[in-house]
Amino acid sequence: MSKRGFALMDRERLRELARRGGKAVHAKGKAHEWDREQARANGRKGGLAVSANRAHMRELSRRAHEKQEADLAEAIERATAPDGRPS
């Protein structure tokens, strides 16, 4: 199947069209603006989708733990170094 329409355009051209469309809709006053409840509900929906992937959540937790350990080791090294900088 060959590409047609927007699929044929380069990324910069698509970005320019999207930018113009966004400006036009805001100028007309027809742009959707999120209220606090909509933002909250959609943020929750996205969070539930991400957290449903247990392997992904496990990986995020592992990375955070490794970073925390590295930061603690660096702080201890800095505190015990004579000039206050890691060796």
N, C-alpha and C positions, 0 to 999 in steps of 0.2 A: 504494500500500500504506500502510495507516495504522499508526501507532506503537502498540505494545502493551507491556505489562510494564514492564521497567526503562527502556525508551526513553521512556515517558511521564513518568517521574519527573524532578523538577528536580535539578540538580547537587548541591545541598546535601543533599537526601534520600539520594541515592546515596552521597555521601561518608560520611554518618552510618551507613548500613547497612554499608558496607565497614569502617568503623572498629569497629563492634560485632562484625562477623565476625572481624576480626583479633584483637580482644581475646579473644573466645571461644575461638578455636582455640589461642591461646597459653596460655590458662588451662587448657585440656585437655591441653596438652603435645603437641599433634598438629601444630604449625606446622612448616613446613619451615625448617631452618636450614642455610645454606650452609657447607660446609667449604671449606678453602683451595683444594683442587683444583677443586671445582665453580666457585667464583668465578673462578679463573684461566682455566678452560676457557671459561666463558661470556663473560668479558671479551675473550678472544682472538677468539671467534666474532663478537662485536659489532664489534671492531676490524677484522676482515677484511671484514665487510659494509660498513662505512663506507669503508674504504680502497679497496674495489672501484670506488667511484664516483670516477673519475679527475678529473672536472670539479670535484667538491666538494673533493677534496684539493688541487687546484691553487689554488682560491679560498682555502682555509685558509692555504696557504703564502704566497700573495700578501699576505693581510691581516697575517700575522705579520711578513713582511719590511717592510711599510709601517710597522707599529708600531715595529719595531726601529729603522728609520731615523729616525722622528720622535723616539723616546726619545733616540737618540744626538745629534741636532741640538739637542734641549732641554738635554742635559747639557753640550754644548760651549758653548751660549749662556750657561748658568748659570755655567760655569767662567770665561768671559771677561768677564762683566758685573762692573763695579766693586763693586757691593754684593752679589754672589753670587746675585742674583735675575734671572730673564729680564726683558728690557725690554719 
